[in-house]
């Protein structure tokens, strides 16, 4: 069973706010900035090899951004899946610029999106945090390198602490391990528990079958003796 960890990366730079007035007098709210970085050791001590990140960003563009289903949430979610009830924005672009990947997102008219719009109107500083799944390889330079099983869940959640210390990110975002179970992500602890229960059930079934077989043999012995 291959276990992967939830990986969150907060970008220190504040995102750029873009507001466009529509013909009806209302505004379109957008954010733009560096969403991800490749080939450099980040503040969490991790390195995303450029070829791995390029490949995953290409898949994310094809399967999510181009299909208008690349969503992000407001805040620090604790799991790898997108909760549509907490969706605040839709990512509309993600493209390379040197070792950086520039992202753009449209703020949605959802309950969480309206909160983001209010924060933007009030001059609040917001940042972004990517969220993905993958395993890490520790190398001699002290950095943890993301392996080629990296899977990007969202290029950007909107957060108020883009410069959060790694201890906070590690404690909140990476406290659990996850596994792919028949195409769905499940907490590794739940999968392990399920396997233990299944083993006990199988063991009990084997014992019951053995006892039934022993009773059958005893009955045959009694018939022959009688």
N, CA, C and O of each residue as an XYZ file, in Angstrom:
904
protein
N       0.852     -1.192      0.000
C       0.000      0.000      0.000
C       0.887      1.240      0.000
O       1.637      1.470      0.948
N       0.803      2.032     -1.052
C       1.639      3.222     -1.184
C       1.003      4.402     -0.455
O      -0.093      4.838     -0.807
N       1.696      4.917      0.568
C       1.179      6.028      1.352
C       1.807      7.335      0.882
O       3.014      7.410      0.650
N       0.979      8.354      0.746
C       1.460      9.675      0.366
C       0.997     10.682      1.408
O       0.038     10.440      2.141
N       1.687     11.810      1.464
C       1.352     12.829      2.452
C       0.737     14.049      1.787
O       0.998     14.352      0.623
N      -0.086     14.736      2.562
C      -0.653     15.996      2.105
C       0.432     17.058      2.198
O       1.023     17.253      3.260
N       0.696     17.745      1.087
C       1.768     18.736      1.036
C       1.165     20.102      0.736
O       0.473     20.278     -0.267
N       1.429     21.059      1.605
C       0.944     22.420      1.397
C       2.126     23.364      1.335
O       3.050     23.267      2.143
N       2.098     24.282      0.375
C       3.168     25.255      0.232
C       2.588     26.661      0.204
O       1.844     27.006     -0.715
N       2.915     27.464      1.187
C       2.462     28.855      1.207
C       3.517     29.738      0.545
O       4.705     29.651      0.854
N       3.061     30.581     -0.359
C       3.950     31.512     -1.049
C       4.011     32.815     -0.264
O       2.977     33.369      0.108
N       5.221     33.302     -0.014
C       5.389     34.487      0.830
C       4.852     35.756      0.177
O       4.379     36.659      0.868
N       4.925     35.829     -1.159
C       4.500     37.045     -1.832
C       2.986     37.242     -1.717
O       2.219     36.283     -1.802
N       2.573     38.482     -1.525
C       1.148     38.785     -1.553
C       0.676     38.767     -3.005
O       1.411     39.167     -3.908
N      -0.546     38.304     -3.224
C      -1.065     38.258     -4.578
C      -1.560     39.639     -5.005
O      -1.903     40.484     -4.178
N      -1.584     39.836     -6.302
C      -2.063     41.097     -6.864
C      -3.575     41.045     -7.003
O      -4.128     40.044     -7.458
N      -4.244     42.123     -6.611
C      -5.691     42.210     -6.742
C      -6.046     42.891     -8.063
O      -5.434     43.891     -8.440
N      -7.021     42.350     -8.746
C      -7.500     42.953     -9.989
C      -9.017     43.059     -9.908
O      -9.700     42.060     -9.687
N      -9.540     44.253    -10.084
C     -10.988     44.440    -10.120
C     -11.362     45.086    -11.443
O     -10.745     46.061    -11.870
N     -12.372     44.535    -12.080
C     -12.841     45.042    -13.364
C     -14.327     45.362    -13.257
O     -15.128     44.509    -12.874
N     -14.678     46.568    -13.590
C     -16.087     46.968    -13.503
C     -16.842     46.486    -14.734
O     -16.416     46.691    -15.870
N     -17.988     45.832    -14.475
C     -18.821     45.336    -15.569
C     -19.822     46.402    -16.007
O     -19.940     47.456    -15.382
N     -20.531     46.113    -17.083
C     -21.488     47.084    -17.636
C     -22.635     47.399    -16.681
O     -23.225     48.477    -16.742
N     -22.947     46.447    -15.797
C     -24.039     46.670    -14.844
C     -23.570     47.376    -13.573
O     -24.335     47.520    -12.619
N     -22.325     47.809    -13.562
C     -21.809     48.525    -12.403
C     -21.176     47.644    -11.348
O     -20.518     48.139    -10.432
N     -21.369     46.342    -11.470
C     -20.759     45.410    -10.512
C     -19.309     45.144    -10.902
O     -18.863     45.544    -11.978
N     -18.575     44.464    -10.015
C     -17.151     44.242    -10.251
C     -16.836     42.754    -10.418
O     -17.463     41.883     -9.815
N     -15.845     42.511    -11.258
C     -15.207     41.196    -11.304
C     -13.956     41.261    -10.441
O     -13.137     42.166    -10.601
N     -13.803     40.312     -9.532
C     -12.639     40.278     -8.647
C     -11.718     39.136     -9.081
O     -12.161     38.009     -9.304
N     -10.431     39.453     -9.195
C      -9.450     38.453     -9.585
C      -8.188     38.602     -8.744
O      -7.919     39.668     -8.191
N      -7.424     37.528     -8.657
C      -6.106     37.592     -8.021
C      -5.083     37.011     -8.991
O      -5.405     36.160     -9.821
N      -3.850     37.483     -8.874
C      -2.773     37.019     -9.745
C      -1.461     37.073     -8.979
O      -1.209     38.014     -8.225
N      -0.626     36.057     -9.176
C       0.670     36.061     -8.500
C       1.394     34.746     -8.669
O       0.972     33.888     -9.444
N       2.487     34.588     -7.941
C       3.250     33.337     -7.968
C       2.504     32.314     -7.118
O       2.336     32.502     -5.913
N       2.061     31.237     -7.749
C       1.339     30.192     -7.040
C       2.265     29.046     -6.616
O       2.064     28.431     -5.569
N       3.292     28.763     -7.449
C       4.199     27.649     -7.159
C       5.586     27.998     -7.673
O       5.745     28.853     -8.544
N       6.605     27.312     -7.111
C       7.987     27.530     -7.524
C       8.701     26.193     -7.673
O       8.497     25.281     -6.872
N       9.539     26.082     -8.702
C      10.248     24.830     -8.993
C      11.750     25.007     -8.859
O      12.294     26.093     -9.059
N      12.403     23.902     -8.513
C      13.857     23.860     -8.559
C      14.592     24.599     -7.468
O      15.820     24.679     -7.508
N      13.881     25.148     -6.485
C      14.539     25.853     -5.389
C      14.033     25.315     -4.055
O      12.891     24.867     -3.944
N      14.891     25.365     -3.055
C      14.516     24.916     -1.719
C      13.634     25.987     -1.079
O      14.069     27.121     -0.879
N      12.401     25.620     -0.763
C      11.496     26.618     -0.189
C      11.644     26.679      1.323
O      12.452     25.957      1.907
N      10.857     27.548      1.951
C      11.001     27.762      3.392
C      10.600     26.542      4.219
O      10.920     26.462      5.405
N       9.905     25.598      3.599
C       9.558     24.362      4.285
C      10.609     23.272      4.079
O      10.438     22.132      4.512
N      11.709     23.649      3.405
C      12.801     22.700      3.195
C      12.540     21.701      2.085
O      13.180     20.651      2.026
N      11.591     22.026      1.194
C      11.247     21.112      0.111
C      11.651     21.682     -1.239
O      11.706     22.895     -1.438
N      11.934     20.765     -2.162
C      12.279     21.140     -3.536
C      11.344     20.396     -4.483
O      11.168     19.182     -4.382
N      10.748     21.152     -5.407
C       9.936     20.565     -6.461
C      10.781     20.536     -7.729
O      10.977     21.582     -8.347
N      11.292     19.366     -8.141
C      12.067     19.308     -9.383
C      11.252     19.878    -10.541
O      10.053     19.624    -10.660
N      11.923     20.650    -11.388
C      11.213     21.394    -12.430
C      10.435     20.485    -13.370
O       9.304     20.796    -13.746
N      11.047     19.347    -13.756
C      10.368     18.463    -14.702
C       9.111     17.839    -14.095
O       8.119     17.617    -14.791
N       9.164     17.557    -12.777
C       8.002     16.976    -12.106
C       6.878     17.996    -12.004
O       5.717     17.676    -12.257
N       7.222     19.218    -11.636
C       6.202     20.252    -11.485
C       5.612     20.640    -12.846
O       4.407     20.865    -12.956
N       6.449     20.717    -13.872
C       5.948     21.042    -15.209
C       4.948     19.995    -15.686
O       3.903     20.326    -16.246
N       5.284     18.731    -15.457
C       4.405     17.640    -15.885
C       3.070     17.699    -15.148
O       2.015     17.521    -15.756
N       3.115     17.946    -13.847
C       1.881     17.967    -13.061
C       1.040     19.203    -13.360
O      -0.189     19.130    -13.381
N       1.697     20.335    -13.591
C       0.962     21.553    -13.952
C       0.277     21.357    -15.306
O      -0.846     21.823    -15.499
N       0.933     20.679    -16.237
C       0.330     20.404    -17.541
C      -0.922     19.544    -17.375
O      -1.940     19.793    -18.022
N      -0.847     18.532    -16.508
C      -2.027     17.686    -16.252
C      -3.131     18.495    -15.590
O      -4.301     18.364    -15.949
N      -2.764     19.333    -14.624
C      -3.748     20.153    -13.906
C      -4.438     21.122    -14.864
O      -5.649     21.328    -14.776
N      -3.673     21.714    -15.774
C      -4.258     22.605    -16.779
C      -5.263     21.861    -17.659
O      -6.369     22.345    -17.900
N      -4.867     20.690    -18.129
C      -5.712     19.925    -19.041
C      -6.981     19.419    -18.371
O      -8.074     19.543    -18.923
N      -6.832     18.846    -17.171
C      -7.963     18.180    -16.528
C      -8.823     19.103    -15.679
O      -9.989     18.798    -15.425
N      -8.269     20.227    -15.235
C      -9.024     21.087    -14.324
C      -9.239     22.504    -14.865
O     -10.379     22.934    -15.041
N      -8.160     23.220    -15.125
C      -8.318     24.613    -15.559
C      -9.075     24.702    -16.882
O     -10.002     25.502    -17.007
N      -8.696     23.898    -17.863
C      -9.353     23.942    -19.173
C     -10.798     23.469    -19.116
O     -11.584     23.774    -20.012
N     -11.154     22.731    -18.081
C     -12.520     22.229    -17.915
C     -13.333     23.078    -16.942
O     -14.446     22.706    -16.568
N     -12.778     24.214    -16.535
C     -13.456     25.131    -15.600
C     -13.863     24.452    -14.292
O     -14.963     24.674    -13.786
N     -12.982     23.634    -13.757
C     -13.268     22.987    -12.472
C     -12.050     22.992    -11.538
O     -11.884     22.111    -10.695
N     -11.214     24.007    -11.719
C     -10.041     24.164    -10.854
C     -10.390     25.134     -9.728
O     -10.204     26.344     -9.859
N     -10.889     24.599     -8.639
C     -11.346     25.432     -7.539
C     -10.328     25.489     -6.407
O      -9.447     24.637     -6.292
N     -10.472     26.502     -5.587
C      -9.683     26.628     -4.373
C     -10.587     27.072     -3.241
O     -11.693     27.563     -3.469
N     -10.110     26.895     -2.019
C     -10.909     27.215     -0.840
C     -10.336     28.401     -0.075
O      -9.190     28.801     -0.281
N     -11.142     28.941      0.793
C     -10.696     29.987      1.702
C     -10.235     29.335      2.989
O     -11.010     28.651      3.657
N      -8.962     29.547      3.345
C      -8.430     28.978      4.577
C      -7.550     27.765      4.323
O      -7.212     27.450      3.182
N      -7.183     27.086      5.416
C      -6.296     25.921      5.372
C      -7.102     24.636      5.544
O      -7.306     24.209      6.681
N      -7.567     24.005      4.476
C      -8.285     22.735      4.608
C      -7.365     21.656      5.161
O      -6.147     21.717      4.991
N      -7.961     20.662      5.829
C      -7.166     19.597      6.449
C      -7.106     18.342      5.597
O      -6.442     17.376      5.975
N      -7.780     18.333      4.464
C      -7.779     17.151      3.615
C      -7.366     17.459      2.194
O      -7.189     18.625      1.841
N      -7.205     16.425      1.362
C      -6.712     16.631      0.001
C      -7.796     16.941     -1.021
O      -7.473     17.329     -2.144
N      -9.054     16.785     -0.679
C     -10.117     17.004     -1.654
C     -10.716     18.400     -1.527
O     -10.644     19.023     -0.468
N     -11.303     18.879     -2.609
C     -11.918     20.201     -2.623
C     -13.351     20.098     -2.106
O     -14.150     19.312     -2.616
N     -13.662     20.893     -1.099
C     -15.016     20.970     -0.564
C     -15.721     22.127     -1.262
O     -15.417     23.289     -0.994
N     -16.654     21.821     -2.151
C     -17.299     22.859     -2.942
C     -18.080     23.849     -2.084
O     -18.296     24.986     -2.503
N     -18.504     23.441     -0.903
C     -19.218     24.364     -0.017
C     -18.302     25.481      0.482
O     -18.773     26.539      0.900
N     -16.989     25.237      0.435
C     -16.029     26.233      0.892
C     -15.246     26.862     -0.257
O     -14.301     27.615     -0.024
N     -15.631     26.558     -1.484
C     -14.929     27.116     -2.638
C     -15.101     28.634     -2.676
O     -16.209     29.143     -2.510
N     -14.013     29.342     -2.893
C     -14.058     30.807     -2.925
C     -13.609     31.373     -4.269
O     -13.876     32.535     -4.575
N     -12.931     30.559     -5.065
C     -12.408     31.067     -6.325
C     -12.192     29.934     -7.322
O     -12.134     28.763     -6.947
N     -12.076     30.296     -8.586
C     -11.785     29.337     -9.641
C     -10.496     29.765    -10.335
O     -10.381     30.896    -10.807
N      -9.543     28.864    -10.390
C      -8.255     29.164    -11.006
C      -8.422     29.120    -12.520
O      -8.897     28.125    -13.067
N      -8.036     30.186    -13.188
C      -8.267     30.320    -14.630
C      -6.998     30.199    -15.454
O      -7.072     30.030    -16.671
N      -5.837     30.280    -14.822
C      -4.575     30.171    -15.564
C      -3.458     29.762    -14.625
O      -3.445     30.134    -13.451
N      -2.513     28.984    -15.159
C      -1.315     28.590    -14.416
C      -0.236     28.317    -15.459
O      -0.330     27.354    -16.220
N       0.796     29.173    -15.490
C       1.792     29.061    -16.543
C       3.180     29.395    -15.991
O       3.305     30.128    -15.011
N       4.233     28.844    -16.638
C       5.599     29.050    -16.142
C       6.148     30.422    -16.477
O       5.830     31.002    -17.515
N       6.979     30.931    -15.578
C       7.730     32.170    -15.787
C       9.077     31.969    -15.097
O       9.250     32.311    -13.927
N      10.021     31.412    -15.841
C      11.268     30.995    -15.217
C      11.009     29.797    -14.313
O      10.416     28.810    -14.748
N      11.446     29.873    -13.070
C      11.196     28.802    -12.112
C       9.880     28.992    -11.355
O       9.484     28.144    -10.556
N       9.219     30.101    -11.615
C       7.929     30.373    -10.975
C       6.785     29.919    -11.866
O       6.924     29.828    -13.086
N       5.660     29.638    -11.238
C       4.441     29.363    -11.973
C       3.426     30.422    -11.567
O       2.983     30.478    -10.420
N       3.070     31.260    -12.534
C       2.145     32.353    -12.292
C       0.711     31.839    -12.404
O       0.359     31.143    -13.356
N      -0.094     32.187    -11.433
C      -1.482     31.762    -11.452
C      -2.433     32.941    -11.445
O      -2.114     34.017    -10.938
N      -3.600     32.723    -12.014
C      -4.670     33.712    -11.981
C      -5.947     33.009    -11.533
O      -6.179     31.848    -11.870
N      -6.767     33.723    -10.773
C      -8.005     33.125    -10.279
C      -9.106     34.168    -10.217
O      -8.867     35.340     -9.925
N     -10.322     33.709    -10.501
C     -11.510     34.564    -10.435
C     -12.245     34.280     -9.131
O     -12.532     33.126     -8.814
N     -12.548     35.333     -8.377
C     -13.271     35.160     -7.118
C     -14.748     34.892     -7.427
O     -15.372     35.632     -8.187
N     -15.290     33.847     -6.840
C     -16.659     33.421     -7.117
C     -17.672     34.157     -6.239
O     -17.323     34.720     -5.201
N     -18.914     34.139     -6.670
C     -19.997     34.740     -5.879
C     -20.621     33.689     -4.965
O     -21.841     33.543     -4.902
N     -19.762     32.965     -4.264
C     -20.178     31.981     -3.264
C     -20.054     32.630     -1.889
O     -19.465     33.705     -1.769
N     -20.600     31.997     -0.849
C     -20.435     32.588      0.496
C     -18.979     32.875      0.846
O     -18.670     33.941      1.378
N     -18.078     31.928      0.552
C     -16.660     32.135      0.857
C     -16.045     33.164     -0.087
O     -15.169     33.936      0.304
N     -16.514     33.165     -1.335
C     -16.014     34.148     -2.291
C     -16.401     35.565     -1.902
O     -15.616     36.496     -2.078
N     -17.599     35.729     -1.378
C     -18.035     37.052     -0.938
C     -17.189     37.551      0.231
O     -16.931     38.748      0.356
N     -16.765     36.630      1.079
C     -15.874     37.013      2.187
C     -14.554     37.525      1.624
O     -14.023     38.536      2.084
N     -14.025     36.815      0.617
C     -12.765     37.239     -0.009
C     -12.924     38.617     -0.644
O     -12.045     39.468     -0.507
N     -14.038     38.840     -1.336
C     -14.276     40.150     -1.958
C     -14.294     41.264     -0.917
O     -13.727     42.335     -1.132
N     -14.946     41.005      0.203
C     -15.004     42.006      1.278
C     -13.609     42.293      1.821
O     -13.256     43.448      2.060
N     -12.819     41.238      2.015
C     -11.448     41.414      2.502
C     -10.629     42.239      1.511
O      -9.844     43.101      1.909
N     -10.815     41.972      0.232
C     -10.092     42.737     -0.791
C     -10.513     44.207     -0.768
O      -9.673     45.103     -0.850
N     -11.820     44.445     -0.657
C     -12.315     45.828     -0.608
C     -11.781     46.582      0.606
O     -11.559     47.792      0.555
N     -11.579     45.843      1.701
C     -11.113     46.465      2.944
C      -9.596     46.587      3.002
O      -9.051     47.081      3.990
N      -8.909     46.140      1.951
C      -7.457     46.284      1.899
C      -6.675     45.210      2.629
O      -5.493     45.390      2.921
N      -7.328     44.089      2.929
C      -6.630     43.002      3.625
C      -5.576     42.375      2.711
O      -5.763     42.298      1.497
N      -4.473     41.930      3.301
C      -3.428     41.250      2.547
C      -3.687     39.748      2.571
O      -3.822     39.144      3.635
N      -3.751     39.171      1.406
C      -4.019     37.746      1.294
C      -2.907     37.068      0.501
O      -2.240     37.703     -0.316
N      -2.717     35.804      0.743
C      -1.740     35.028     -0.002
C      -2.369     33.749     -0.500
O      -3.564     33.523     -0.311
N      -1.576     32.915     -1.133
C      -2.078     31.655     -1.659
C      -1.228     30.493     -1.154
O      -0.053     30.657     -0.825
N      -1.841     29.331     -1.103
C      -1.157     28.127     -0.653
C      -1.597     26.968     -1.538
O      -2.786     26.652     -1.597
N      -0.656     26.334     -2.224
C      -0.987     25.176     -3.048
C      -1.198     23.955     -2.150
O      -0.726     23.909     -1.014
N      -1.914     22.977     -2.684
C      -2.213     21.769     -1.899
C      -2.113     20.557     -2.816
O      -2.760     20.506     -3.862
N      -1.304     19.586     -2.421
C      -1.132     18.406     -3.254
C      -0.830     17.176     -2.431
O      -0.740     17.231     -1.205
N      -0.675     16.058     -3.132
C      -0.356     14.779     -2.502
C       0.933     14.242     -3.106
O       1.181     14.405     -4.300
N       1.748     13.606     -2.281
C       2.963     13.025     -2.817
C       3.878     12.504     -1.737
O       3.661     12.743     -0.549
N       4.896     11.794     -2.158
C       5.905     11.288     -1.238
C       7.172     12.121     -1.399
O       7.377     12.780     -2.418
N       8.014     12.076     -0.371
C       9.220     12.908     -0.337
C      10.467     12.045     -0.202
O      10.439     10.976      0.408
N      11.555     12.526     -0.780
C      12.850     11.857     -0.674
C      13.851     12.803     -0.035
O      14.128     13.882     -0.557
N      14.394     12.382      1.109
C      15.374     13.198      1.814
C      16.745     13.023      1.173
O      17.188     11.896      0.949
N      17.418     14.132      0.878
C      18.733     14.055      0.248
C      19.797     14.686      1.141
O      19.492     15.296      2.166
N      21.053     14.523      0.728
C      22.179     14.939      1.560
C      22.237     16.441      1.794
O      22.808     16.894      2.786
N      21.647     17.221      0.884
C      21.685     18.670      1.064
C      20.690     19.164      2.114
O      20.561     20.366      2.347
N      19.980     18.208      2.751
C      19.047     18.571      3.814
C      17.654     18.888      3.338
O      16.759     19.125      4.149
N      17.456     18.897      2.035
C      16.133     19.210      1.483
C      15.348     17.931      1.223
O      15.922     16.863      1.008
N      14.029     18.062      1.246
C      13.134     16.969      0.893
C      12.662     17.200     -0.531
O      12.048     18.226     -0.827
N      12.945     16.252     -1.414
C      12.591     16.393     -2.823
C      11.264     15.678     -3.103
O      11.086     14.511     -2.754
N      10.353     16.393     -3.729
C       9.067     15.818     -4.088
C       9.269     14.813     -5.215
O       9.933     15.107     -6.208
N       8.692     13.625     -5.055
C       8.874     12.575     -6.050
C       7.855     12.699     -7.189
O       6.970     13.554     -7.171
N       8.015     11.807     -8.187
C       7.182     11.916     -9.386
C       5.761     11.402     -9.198
O       4.996     11.359    -10.161
N       5.386     11.006     -7.968
C       3.994     10.647     -7.718
C       3.187     11.856     -7.239
O       2.048     11.711     -6.795
N       3.782     13.047     -7.332
C       3.114     14.261     -6.873
C       1.833     14.501     -7.655
O       1.804     14.405     -8.882
N       0.766     14.818     -6.909
C      -0.550     15.085     -7.507
C      -1.055     16.399     -6.949
O      -1.197     16.549     -5.736
N      -1.327     17.351     -7.826
C      -1.781     18.675     -7.414
C      -3.286     18.673     -7.223
O      -4.038     18.438     -8.169
N      -3.730     18.938     -5.985
C      -5.164     19.003     -5.695
C      -5.721     20.365     -6.053
O      -6.787     20.464     -6.661
N      -5.007     21.417     -5.681
C      -5.364     22.769     -6.098
C      -4.105     23.619     -6.141
O      -3.227     23.497     -5.288
N      -4.030     24.475     -7.141
C      -2.866     25.344     -7.268
C      -2.895     26.463     -6.243
O      -1.863     27.072     -5.963
N      -4.086     26.747     -5.668
C      -4.148     27.868     -4.727
C      -5.387     27.818     -3.847
O      -6.516     27.849     -4.336
N      -5.159     27.741     -2.539
C      -6.158     28.119     -1.551
C      -5.811     29.542     -1.131
O      -4.641     29.923     -1.148
N      -6.802     30.320     -0.760
C      -6.545     31.686     -0.306
C      -6.358     31.670      1.210
O      -7.209     31.171      1.946
N      -5.238     32.220      1.662
C      -4.897     32.184      3.086
C      -4.504     33.572      3.577
O      -4.132     34.446      2.794
N      -4.595     33.750      4.877
C      -4.227     35.042      5.466
C      -2.798     35.048      5.966
O      -2.278     36.091      6.361
N      -2.147     33.866      5.949
C      -0.794     33.759      6.499
C       0.148     33.128      5.485
O       0.658     32.036      5.734
N       0.398     33.779      4.344
C       1.273     33.186      3.342
C       2.692     32.975      3.818
O       3.431     32.182      3.234
N       3.089     33.679      4.881
C       4.433     33.513      5.421
C       4.427     32.676      6.694
O       5.308     32.820      7.542
N       3.433     31.801      6.826
C       3.302     30.986      8.033
C       4.552     30.134      8.240
O       5.121     29.636      7.268
N       4.991     29.958      9.492
C       6.164     29.121      9.755
C       5.885     27.677      9.394
O       4.740     27.226      9.416
N       6.950     26.953      9.060
C       6.773     25.581      8.599
C       6.137     24.697      9.665
O       5.441     23.736      9.337
N       6.370     25.013     10.938
C       5.788     24.193     12.005
C       4.268     24.227     11.934
O       3.609     23.214     12.164
N       3.710     25.397     11.616
C       2.256     25.520     11.517
C       1.746     24.690     10.351
O       0.767     23.956     10.484
N       2.410     24.809      9.209
C       1.986     24.057      8.034
C       2.128     22.563      8.273
O       1.232     21.789      7.936
N       3.261     22.154      8.858
C       3.478     20.738      9.113
C       2.410     20.186     10.047
O       1.875     19.100      9.824
N       2.104     20.953     11.104
C       1.171     20.456     12.103
C      -0.250     20.360     11.601
O      -0.954     19.400     11.914
N      -0.681     21.333     10.832
C      -2.063     21.366     10.383
C      -2.266     20.564      9.100
O      -3.230     19.808      8.978
N      -1.356     20.734      8.148
C      -1.587     20.185      6.823
C      -1.025     18.783      6.606
O      -1.479     18.073      5.709
N      -0.046     18.373      7.410
C       0.630     17.133      7.073
C       0.609     16.119      8.211
O       1.480     15.254      8.294
N      -0.374     16.226      9.077
C      -0.438     15.318     10.207
C      -0.973     13.946      9.858
O      -0.894     13.026     10.671
N      -1.519     13.793      8.655
C      -2.127     12.526      8.274
C      -1.520     12.023      6.984
O      -1.078     12.801      6.138
N      -1.507     10.700      6.846
C      -1.089     10.093      5.600
C      -2.329      9.622      4.862
O      -3.351      9.306      5.471
N      -2.222      9.582      3.543
C      -3.369      9.228      2.713
C      -2.949      8.162      1.725
O      -1.776      8.057      1.370
N      -3.915      7.370      1.284
C      -3.653      6.339      0.283
C      -4.763      6.382     -0.762
O      -5.887      6.800     -0.485
N      -4.416      5.935     -1.978
C      -5.433      5.751     -3.007
C      -6.070      4.395     -2.777
O      -5.379      3.376     -2.769
N      -7.375      4.374     -2.592
C      -8.096      3.131     -2.327
C      -9.221      3.006     -3.350
O     -10.276      3.625     -3.216
N      -8.969      2.179     -4.390
C      -9.954      1.987     -5.464
C     -10.386      3.319     -6.070
O     -11.574      3.558     -6.290
N      -9.400      4.188     -6.339
C      -9.671      5.448     -7.009
C     -10.085      6.583     -6.106
O     -10.325      7.693     -6.582
N     -10.176      6.330     -4.801
C     -10.571      7.379     -3.867
C      -9.495      7.553     -2.804
O      -8.834      6.589     -2.418
N      -9.318      8.804     -2.326
C      -8.347      9.072     -1.281
C      -8.968      8.802      0.077
O     -10.064      9.276      0.377
N      -8.262      8.037      0.892
C      -8.710      7.749      2.249
C      -7.555      7.949      3.206
O      -6.396      7.775      2.829
N      -7.859      8.314      4.442
C      -6.809      8.417      5.450
C      -6.177      7.047      5.644
O      -6.874      6.037      5.740
N      -4.844      7.025      5.702
C      -4.121      5.761      5.830
C      -4.526      5.025      7.093
O      -4.602      3.796      7.100
N      -4.787      5.769      8.168
C      -5.179      5.145      9.427
C      -6.484      4.373      9.274
O      -6.639      3.284      9.828
N      -7.428      4.947      8.513
C      -8.708      4.264      8.295
C      -8.523      3.013      7.452
O      -9.133      1.976      7.711
N      -7.653      3.128      6.418
C      -7.393      1.973      5.572
C      -6.738      0.859      6.376
O      -7.111     -0.306      6.238
N      -5.754      1.208      7.223
C      -5.085      0.208      8.067
C      -6.083     -0.460      9.007
O      -6.051     -1.674      9.205
N      -6.974      0.357      9.585
C      -7.979     -0.184     10.498
C      -8.904     -1.157      9.770
O      -9.245     -2.219     10.290
N      -9.302     -0.772      8.553
C     -10.173     -1.624      7.750
C      -9.488     -2.953      7.445
O     -10.119     -4.009      7.491
N      -8.185     -2.896      7.131
C      -7.456     -4.121      6.825
C      -7.343     -5.020      8.048
O      -7.446     -6.242      7.938
N      -7.126     -4.403      9.233
C      -7.049     -5.194     10.459
C      -8.375     -5.885     10.755
O      -8.415     -7.049     11.153
N      -9.467     -5.133     10.549
C     -10.794     -5.721     10.785
C     -11.050     -6.858      9.801
O     -11.558     -7.912     10.183
N     -10.696     -6.641      8.528
C     -10.898     -7.687      7.519
C     -10.091     -8.937      7.843
O     -10.564    -10.053      7.632
N      -8.871     -8.757      8.355
C      -8.050     -9.911      8.730
C      -8.688    -10.692      9.867
O      -8.696    -11.923      9.858
N      -9.229     -9.963     10.860
C      -9.888    -10.627     11.977
C     -11.129    -11.380     11.518
O     -11.408    -12.487     11.979
N     -11.879    -10.753     10.587
C     -13.074    -11.403     10.059
C     -12.694    -12.669      9.308
O     -13.322    -13.715      9.472
N     -11.643    -12.560      8.470
C     -11.204    -13.739      7.722
C     -10.708    -14.838      8.649
O     -10.960    -16.021      8.416
N      -9.995    -14.435      9.711
C      -9.487    -15.408     10.674
C     -10.641    -16.114     11.382
O     -10.608    -17.326     11.594
N     -11.663    -15.334     11.746
C     -12.828    -15.909     12.414
C     -13.566    -16.861     11.479
O     -14.001    -17.936     11.892
N     -13.706    -16.455     10.203
C     -14.379    -17.303      9.235
C     -13.624    -18.613      9.038
O     -14.229    -19.680      8.943
N     -12.286    -18.521      8.979
C     -11.464    -19.723      8.816
C     -11.629    -20.650     10.009
O     -11.730    -21.866      9.847
N     -11.657    -20.069     11.224
C     -11.826    -20.866     12.436
C     -13.181    -21.557     12.446
O     -13.288    -22.740     12.771
N     -14.227    -20.795     12.082
C     -15.576    -21.368     12.056
C     -15.680    -22.487     11.030
O     -16.320    -23.509     11.276
N     -15.041    -22.285      9.867
C     -15.053    -23.321      8.837
C     -14.316    -24.570      9.302
O     -14.727    -25.692      9.006
N     -13.216    -24.364     10.040
C     -12.443    -25.501     10.558
C     -13.255    -26.280     11.576
O     -13.245    -27.510     11.583
N     -13.963    -25.550     12.441
C     -14.801    -26.212     13.456
C     -15.938    -26.989     12.803
O     -16.254    -28.104     13.219
N     -16.550    -26.399     11.783
C     -17.630    -27.094     11.080
C     -17.116    -28.357     10.403
O     -17.782    -29.392     10.408
N     -15.909    -28.259      9.814
C     -15.329    -29.422      9.149
C     -15.002    -30.515     10.168
O     -15.183    -31.704      9.903
N     -14.514    -30.086     11.347
C     -14.205    -31.056     12.403
C     -15.477    -31.755     12.872
O     -15.468    -32.960     13.125
N     -16.563    -31.004     12.988
C     -17.853    -31.606     13.384
C     -18.317    -32.612     12.342
O     -18.843    -33.673     12.676
N     -18.112    -32.258     11.051
C     -18.498    -33.148      9.963
C     -17.713    -34.448     10.016
O     -18.278    -35.526      9.831
N     -16.387    -34.348     10.273
C     -15.554    -35.544     10.367
C     -15.966    -36.410     11.556
O     -15.986    -37.638     11.479
N     -16.292    -35.734     12.657
C     -16.720    -36.469     13.851
C     -18.026    -37.201     13.592
O     -18.215    -38.329     14.045
N     -18.943    -36.541     12.846
C     -20.226    -37.167     12.535
C     -20.016    -38.399     11.654
O     -20.646    -39.437     11.860
N     -19.103    -38.268     10.650
C     -18.809    -39.408      9.805
C     -18.215    -40.567     10.601
O     -18.530    -41.732     10.355
N     -17.362    -40.235     11.548
C     -16.714    -41.262     12.387
C     -17.779    -41.996     13.203
O     -17.767    -43.221     13.320
N     -18.720    -41.189     13.775
C     -19.790    -41.795     14.583
C     -20.671    -42.688     13.748
O     -21.080    -43.756     14.202
N     -20.977    -42.262     12.509
C     -21.829    -43.081     11.625
C     -21.141    -44.404     11.308
O     -21.768    -45.464     11.329
N     -19.844    -44.331     11.014
C     -19.103    -45.555     10.671
C     -19.011    -46.491     11.867
O     -19.114    -47.708     11.715
N     -18.821    -45.939     13.032
C     -18.690    -46.755     14.246
C     -20.034    -47.380     14.637
O     -20.119    -48.508     15.123
N     -21.066    -46.589     14.396
C     -22.400    -47.091     14.768
C     -22.882    -48.149     13.777
O     -23.981    -48.683     13.929
